[in-house]
Structure formats: structure tokens, C-alpha cells
């Protein structure tokens, strides 16, 4: 799944841009209807992907309070950046 390609978490986008927590998430929510899961992003469920989520948390890639994680692919990452820079 997400391990096969470079992905970005919402926290990583917020941090890299110097944005406040939740900025990338709000952009993702605005764009989600135009995104395809598996092409633009991966959704990690706390029920099914607990190990991967915990690893992301240990690596500092997601916020400590994250329950279900979203990882953006190159396409999704570019779209979120375009939206935020728009």
C-alpha cells in the first residue's frame, strides 16, 4: 500500500509550510471529493492499520492525536499545495 511510494502526511505538509495544525487537513477535506483513494491518497483506519499508524506516530510523521491517518501521494500532495497556494 502506502509503503511502495513516497507519501506525505498532513502534519508533514503543515510543518514544511510553517502552517498551523489542521491547515493541510482542511485543504484535503475541500479536495476530497475530487480525489481517488489509492491514486491521490491512502486512508489508514485505526481498526485495520493500527501498526502502520503507530509507526507513523513513532516516526513523528503524524500528530500524536491522530486516530485515522491520511497519506497523500505525489498527485494528492501537489493538489493540496496548489489549493493552499491558490
N, C-alpha and C positions, 0 to 999 in steps of 0.2 A: 504494500500500500504506500503510505507516505514515505517510507524509508528508501524507496527506489529513486527518488528525485529530490532536488533541493526544494525545501519548503520554508515558508516564513510564518511565524506565529503573529498574532495580533499584537502581543507585547513587544516582539522584536521590531515591528513597524513603528509602534508608538515611541519606543526607546530611540531608534535610529533617527527619527524625525524630531525628537525632542517634544513630542506631543503629550498631552495629559492622558492618563489611563482611560481607555474606552473610546478614544478618537478613531482608531482603526476599526474597532468593533461596530461603531455607529456607521461608518462608511460601508463596511461589509453588509450590514443589515439593509442599507439603501440599495445595494447592488445585488443582493442575494437572489432575487427573482430572475435576474439575467444570467446568473452563474449556473454551471453544471457541476454537480458534485462528482468528483473523480477527474474532472478536467481542470476546473478552476480552484477547487478547494477539496479538502478532506475533512469530514466531521468525525471526531473521535468521541464516542459515547462512554460515559463513566462506567456503564454496565459492561460493555463489550471490549473496551480498550483501556481498562484501568492501568495495566502495566505500562503501556506506552505513554499515557498521560502522566503517570508518576515519574517516568524517566524524563519527560519534558520539564516537569516541575523541578526535579533534581538538577537538571542542566541549566535551569534559570530561563528557559525559553518561554514559559507561560507564567502568568500571575499565580501567586500562592492560592488565591481564592477560586481559581478556575475549576469548574466541575466537568463540563464537556468542552473539548478543545476544537478549534478550527485551525487548520494549517492551509495556507494558501500556496498554490503552485505558482510558477512563473507568470502564467496568464492572469490568475487572480490577483497576485501581488501587483502587477502592472496596472490592472484596472483600479485597484484601491488607490494606488499612488496617483493615477490620473484624476480620480474623483477628488482626492484630497488637495491636489494642486490646482484643480479646475477653478 
